[in-house]
Amino acid sequence: MLIYARNRLLALPIFVFVIYFFTVVLISQAPGEVFAAGEKELPPEVLAEKLKAYNYDQSFWQRYFWTWPYRLLVTGDLPAHQYPDWTVREIMGDALPVSLQLGTFALTFAVLLGIAAGLIAARFPHGWVDRCSLGLTLIGISLPTFVTGAALLIVAGLWLRVVPVGGWGQVSQIFLPALTLALPYAAYIARLTRAGLLDAMQEDYARTARAKGLSEQAVLMEHALKNALLPVLSYLGPAAAAIFTGSFVVERIFAIPGMGTHVVESINNRDQTLILATVLIYSVFLIGFNLIVDLLYAVLDPRIRVGAASG
């Protein structure tokens, strides 16, 4: 287990570099001038100074694979194209903690709601409870977040007035955006949990547990649930990365100063430095969460530990 974790951690910089490389290739081939968006006919001398300030006077390889990474990760003085008075590290330093707070609550809601709904549906399969659960999960998957967010905002914020309608900084302002961000993921988790539980309840170990006199609920909770959560874990790796890096729609609806806004605006503004920073953060989250998922697999499924040890 420790050897496997070590090898994955050693491979993490390689994966990040590959993602960074292809991102550099894509943004460097994007049409249009670097400083054309939002600016009109810069004087030649001003444009030359801006290009020099952002290291566009250097070669392709030196700029993208030495100067910019060094200025971003070491000195921290790499400026954003659209916000020349702010460095990329300062922008991400303000936005990322907000998205992390929102993502923590959203991921917690998604896991709790999803597993609870899946358990209820699997406990009463093919009945009205199961059909209602499937219907609700289908609605949660189908409706976009701007619809569910607006609906929750109108009902809970304007009609019932139980939570604030926007802003950030108070615990009461986290509930609605976190719930909005969590609902689609909770719906997927509910369907995966239900399907996994129904399959696990037909396995030999479940029939043996019934033969020993255990109740259906005990078989479900004590024997089937652990194996049924393996597909959920596989889904949680990329889902957690997406949740923690923020949602542009949710953050716009609830006026949250998170990272999701910068992800979209950096693309619209051709802000190459900010694009690379957001891609690096997202890739680290994605690879890191997938590593955590693989390690949790070994905890939940002893066969994986045996296989790893024998390998």
VENZI-V621642 format. One record per residue. PSI is psi as a letter, one per 30 degrees, with the letter a starting at -180 (NA if undefined). Layout:
psi->{PSI PSI}
//
This chain:
psi->{e e e e e e e e e f f e e e e e e e e e e e e e e e f f f k l l l e g e k g k k i k k e e e e e e e e e e g g f f l l e e e e f g d e e e e e e f d f g g j l k e f i f f k l e e e e e f e e e e e e e e e e e e e e e e e e e e e e e e e e e e f e i k g a e e e e e e e e e e e e e e e k l f f e e e e e e e e e e e e e f h f l l f a a k f l e f f e e e e e e e f f e e e e e e e e e e e e e e e e e e f f l e e e e e e e f f g k l e e e e e e f e e e e e f f e e e e e e f d e e e e e e f g l k e e e e e e g h k i a f e e f e e e e e e g h j e e e e e e e e e e e e e e e e e e e e e e e e e e f e f j f e e e e e e e f NA}
//
